Amino acid sequence: MTLKYVLDRLKAIIEVNPYGMGAEDQEAVSRAIEALSQEPKWIPCEERLPEDDQVVLCTTDFGKVDEMAFYTDRGRGFFVQYGNTYSIDEILAWMPLPKPYRR
């Protein structure tokens, strides 16, 4: 079950039957939608991969969280960090880097 599916179902619950639940329940569902919609979220590699030549934050299967670049070569994707190459199988999930802090 993907996050998009959950969000779509929550939105449908409110749209289809807005008066079938109490105000407190409506508020709870609305807050859940808002919280789940906030970025960034971890994206499992099984779900989708970054765009080619994109730098992202990655979680590896051995517990490391770090910034890596994603590349494709001959139809195969891989992640690179400081000259080390990681296969897609070694990366559990990724997320876009946050926007830089601005004063």
PyMOL commands that set and color helices and strands:
alter all, ss='L'
color gray80, all
select helices_A, chain A and resi 3-16+23-37+88-90
alter helices_A, ss='H'
color red, helices_A
select strands_A, chain A and resi 43-44+54-60+65-73+76-81+84-87+91-96
alter strands_A, ss='S'
color yellow, strands_A
deselect
rebuild
show_as cartoon
